[in-house]
C-alpha cells in the first residue's frame, strides 16, 4: 500500500513508518519538524516538509500521492503545557486536523488511522478503562484530541469516511536503531534515563499525595513497537470496517516510583529524586483495557514487562548519547 504518515519524523510516527517500510509498503512522511529533525525520517520514506494548517500543501501532497490510507500522528502532546497554553493545542491538534480531513475529502481519500489518547477519558470512574467509558478530559490536550474524535464520528456518519481511533497512555521503549528523542523531552522514562547517564541531576516527582499505594500517579506503559503493530492492524481492518475505536495498553499500571525502581534495576544506577507539587490536570490512575482489540484484531503485546520496556529504552538512550 501507499501510506501517508503525518508526524512521521516523531517517536511513534517514525516507528510506524519503519514497520510499514519493513513490510514492503510505500511511505510518505509529512512533518513540520517542530519537535524533531530531518535525520529522524526513516531511510526509504519520501519526505515532505509542511504544516497541516497549510491546506494547499496538504491537498497537493494527497493529490500527488493518491494514498491507500493516512496515519495521523502530528500533534502537540504535553498535557502540562496544554493547561498553560490551551489555545495552541486547539489550533495545532484540532484545527489542523480539520484541515487534513477537509483535504482528504476534497481529494477522494477516505481512510484514516488517528493516533488519539486515553487522556480523552480524564479521571476514570473505574479501571481498567473500557472504550465505552465517559469521555471527560481533565486537560486541554485530551480535549483537543476528543474534539477530533467527535469530528471523525460525524465525517463517518455523513460522508462514509472510514477511520480508526487508537487511545493509549504512556509509550516507551525503542526498536532497533530508533527510539524516543523528543525536543524538548518531557516523558518519564527518558528523563529518568537522562539521570542514569548523568545528563540530569535528578528526576522530579509531581505529587506524593495521590490515592495510590505509594502516593504517586499510576500509568499504563506500552512498548512503542506493540503500539505501532496495533496501528498497522487497525489500518488493515479499515479495508472491511468503517469505524473502529480501541484502547491500546498492557493492562498493568505502574506508579512513578515503580518506574524509577525499574530504571535503577536495569541501569544499576542511583536515581536521585526531587518531590514537587502536583501538576494541574494529572489524574491519579490511568490504566486501559485492551481486550477489545485483542479479541477483534488479534493484537497481543510482546513487551508487557516494565523492565523489558525500560531495557530497550536504555539501550537506545546509551547509543543516542554515546
N, C-alpha and C positions, 0 to 999 in steps of 0.2 A: 504493500500500500504506500501511497504518498501522504505523509503526515506533516502538518504544520504544528510546531511546538512553540507557543508563546512563553517567554521566560525561560527559554531553553539554555541560557547561559548560567542559570541559577543552580542551586543544590539539587532540588528534586527534579526540575525540568531537565537538567543536564544528565541526571542519572537515567531518566526515562528515555532521553534521546539516545544514550549509549546502548540501552537494551533494545530499542527499536532498530538501530543500525545493526546490532549483532544478530537480530532475527531476519535481516535482509530487507527491511523497509527503507524507503527513501524519506529523508527528514530535512525539513527546512526549519531553522531556528529563527524566531523573531524576538528581538530583545533590545531594550534601550540602554543596557549596561549600566543602569543607575546604581546597582549594588553588585556588579560583577565586572569581569574583564573579557576581552575578546578571546584570550587564551583558554577560557573555560568552555568555549564552544567545542563540541566533540569533533574530532577529525572525521571527515566523511560527510558531515552535515553541511548543507548550504546555509549561509548566514545572511540575515537582513537586519541592519541596524535601523530601528524605528521605534516609534512610540504608538501604543494602541489608541491614544487620543487623536492621532492623525489619520482621519478616515481615508484620505486619499491614498496614503501608502499602504494602509491595511487592505483596501479594495484592490489595489494594484497587485499586492502580494498574492491575494486569493485568486484573482483572475489569471495571473501568470502561472500559478502553481496547479490549479484545479485539483485540490486535495481530496482524498477519501475521508479525511477526518481532521479535526482540530483538537489539540490537547492544550488546555489553557492553565498556565501556572503563573503568568505575570501578575504580580501584586506586591503591595507592601504588607509586611507580616508582623509588625511589632505591636502587640496588644497594649503595652505600656505607653508607647508613643501615641497610639490612637486615642488615648484618654487625655492627651495634651493637645493634639492637633487632629481632631476628628475630620476636619474638612479635607485634608489631603488624602485620607483613606476613602472617603466617599468619592472624591474626584478620581483617584488612581484605580481603586478596586471596583467601584460600582459604575461610575460614568464611563470609564474607558472600556469596561466590559460591554456596556450597552453599545458603544461604537463598534466593537468587534461583532456583536450579534447583528446589528444593522448591516454591517458589511457582508457578513455571511449570507444573510437573507437576500441582499441585493445581488450577490454573485452566484446564488444557487448552491451554497454549501449548507448542509442541514444536519451535521453530526459533530457534537462537541462533548469532550470529557472535561469536566470542570473540577479543578483542584479546590475544593471548598475547605471547611474547617469544622471541627467539633466545637469550636467557640460559638457556633450558632445556638448551642443548647444553653449556654450560660451556666447558672448554678443548678445542676440537675436535681430533680425530686427524688430520684433513686439511681443507683449504679449497679451493674454496668448499664450504660445508656443505650437504649434501643432507638432505631430510626424514627419511630413514631412519637418520641418524647417531645415535650413542649419546646418550641424554639423561642428562647427569650435571652438573647445575648446580654452579657454584663459589661461588654466593652464595644467601642466603635468599630474595631477591627472585625469582630464577629458579626456586627450589624451590617457592615459593608459587604460581607460575603453572603449573608442571609438575603439581602436585597437582590443580589444576583440570582440566587436560587428562586426567588419569587418571580423574577423576570423570566427565567428559563421555564418555569411552570406555565406561564401564560403563552410563551412562544410555542411550547409544545401543544397546548390546547388549541390555539388559534391557527398556527402555521404548520403543525405537524413536525416541528423541529425536534430532532432526536438528541437526547442528552443523558449523560451520567454525571451525577454529583457525588464526589467522594469526600466524606467528612472524617478528619483524623486529628490526632493530638500531636504529641511531640515526636518528631522524626530525628533519627540519629544514625550513626554508623557510616560506613563507606563501602563502595565497591572497589575492585582492583583499580588503583590509579586515579580515583575520583571520590571526593568527599566534601564535607561541609566547609565552606570558605566564604561566609557572609562578610560583607564590608559595610558597616561595622558588624562585628559578631555580637550576638545577644543570647544565643541559645546555651542552655545549661551545660551540656556535656562538653562541647568545645571550649567553653570558658573554664571549666574545671581542668581540662587537659592543658590549657594555657598555664595554669598554676603549676601543674606537674612538670612542664617544660621550663618553668622559671620566667615565663613571659608576663605573668601577673603575680602579685604578692599574695593574693588570697581570693577566695570565692565568696560572693555576697549572698546571704540568705535573706529573702524578703518575707519576714513574718515567721514567728515561732509560736503563735497563739491560735493556729487553726485547729479545728476539732478533728485531729488525726492522731495516730499513735505516737508521733514524736513532735507534733505541733507544726510541722512543715507541710506544704502542699503535696498532694498526691497526683501524679500524672501517669498516663499510659504512653509508653515509649514503643515506637515501631521502627524496625530497621528500614533504611531507605530502599533497599532492594526489594523487600517484601511489599512496600508501598508502591514501588514502580511496577511490580508484577501485577498488582491489583488494578492499576490504571490500564495496563495492556489488556487484561481480561475484560475490563469494562468497555474498552474500545471495540474489541471483537464482538461483545454481546450486543452492541448497538446495531449490528447487521440484522438482528431479528427482534430487538426490543426498541421501544421508543422513549422510555423514561425509566431511569434507574437511580436509586439513592441508596448508598451504602456507607456504613461506618467501617473504618479501617483501623485496627489496633491489635495488640496481642492479648487484650483482655485482662492484663495484670496491671496493677497500679504500684508505683514506687514513690516513696517520699523523696524530697530533695536530699535529705541526709542519707538515705539508702543509695542514691545515685553517687553521692560523694564517696561513700564507703566502697562502692563498686570500683570507682576510679582508683582509689587507694590500693585495692586488691590487684587490679590489672596492671597498674604502673609501678607499684612498690614505692610510691612517693607519698610524702606527708603533704596534706592539703589544708593549709590554714583557712579558717572561716571567719567572716565578719557578719554579724547579725544586724539587720536593719528593719525598719518598719515595713508593714505590708504595702504592696502596690495597689492602686485603685484598679478594680475590675478583675482581680485574680480569684476565681472560685477555689474552694478548698480541695475538692476531689473531682477529677475528670478521668473517667475510665470508660471506654467504649466496648460495646458488644459487637463482634464481627461475625456472629453466627449466620446472619442473612447472606452475606457474600460467600461465606464458606459453603452454605447449602445450595445457593443458586448458581454460583460460578465456579465452585470447587477451589476457591482460593485457600491457601494454607501458609501461614508464616513459617519461614525456615530459621529465623533468628529470634526466637521468643525470649531467650535468656538474656537478662540485662548485661551480664559480664561479656557475653559474645558480642552484643551491640557495641559496648564500650571498647572491647578489644579491637574491633575493626576500625573504630574511630581513632583509637590511639595509634594504630599502625599508619593510618593516613596522616594524622597530625604530625607524627615524627618525620615522615617523608616530606611533608609540606614545608616544614621549618628546618630541614636538615642543612 
